[in-house]
Amino acid sequence: MSFNQHSQIVYLIRHATPDWADHTIPYDTPPGPALTAQGRQEAHLLAAHMAGAGIGRLFSSEMARAQQTADILGQRLSLPVEIDPGLIEIPRGESREALEQRMLALWQRRVLDAMPTQPLALVSHGGPIEVLLRAVVYPPLDLLPFKQRFDRQNPLPPAGAWELTRQADDTWQATLLFHPLAVEQVRV
């Protein structure tokens, strides 16, 4: 695996597998379901894969499944996990337009305004990640093949990572860098 150290890079990481079977805990209200044993294993595989990525800052949703995934990654990278409310799961009642505004505001604040010199990692949920992939990647991605491939119609498997790289013309390209189901790179 080689990581591009010369361009601005953002990793969009979906949380690992939570306990979806516990219907007493709402998925969209903090803390939401925690990781299962499988989820913790997936998060450790993700952390091992991302160890050489040069990540300088690590942000997470406040939901337990995302925070636990980020904690495992942060421990491996010796980085603190910073909670960003903009990365939260889609709450019931949030419109598609409101979700897009929230995610684009987060992108503006964390990526475009901050202009980090080291890669950032954003640990979130399928819906918010899908919005960012559709909004910032050019040419636009066809996410349908990915959504048919992974659980709950997500563009990422649990503990999966997209690598977004800023190009010289200020466009962003995306690579599905990692997923624990089959360690492979898929260029899009």
Residue, then its C-alpha position, 0 to 999 in steps of 0.5 A: m500500500s502506498f499513501n500519497q504524501h504530496s496532496q491534500i488527503v481526507y479519509l472518510i471512514r464509516h464506523a465498524t459493525p454495531d449491535w443492530a439487533d438491540h432495538t431498544i437503542p435508537y440508531d440515530t440518538p446518542p449514544g446509539p448502539a455500541l460495537t459488537a465483537q465483530g465490529r471491534q475486530e473490524a476497527h482493529l483491521l482498519a487501524a492496522h491498515m491505516a497505520g502508515a497513512g500519516i493521519g494528523r487529526l482524527f474527528s468522529s461522530e459522537m455516536a458510540r459506534a463511530q467513537q469506538t471505531a475512532d478510539i481504536l484507530g486513534q490508539r493505533l495512531s497515537l492520536p486523540v479523537e476529536i468529536d465533531p457534531g457535524l459528523i453525527e448520524i442522520p437524525r429522524g426528521e433531518s431533510r436531505e437538504a439539511l443533511e447536505q448543508r450540514m456536511l458541506a459546512l463541515w467540509q468547508r470548516r475542516v478541510l477547505d478553511a483549515m487546509p490541513t497539511q497532513p491527512l485528516a480522518l473523519v469517522s462518521h456514518g453511511g448517509p453523511i459519507e454518501v453526501l460528501l462523496r456525491a458533493v465533493v468528488y469530481p467527476p461525480l461518483d456512481l455509488l449504486p454498485f457500492k450501495q448494492r454491495f454493502d449493508r444497509q445500502n451504504p457506500l461503505p462497508p462497516a469500518g471501510a475507508w474512502e481516500l479523497t485526494r485533492q488534485a492540482d485543479d482543486t477537484w477531489q478524486a476518491t478511492l475505496l481504500f479499505h474494507p475489512l471484508a476483502v482488503e482491496q483497492v477499487r479505483v473510481 
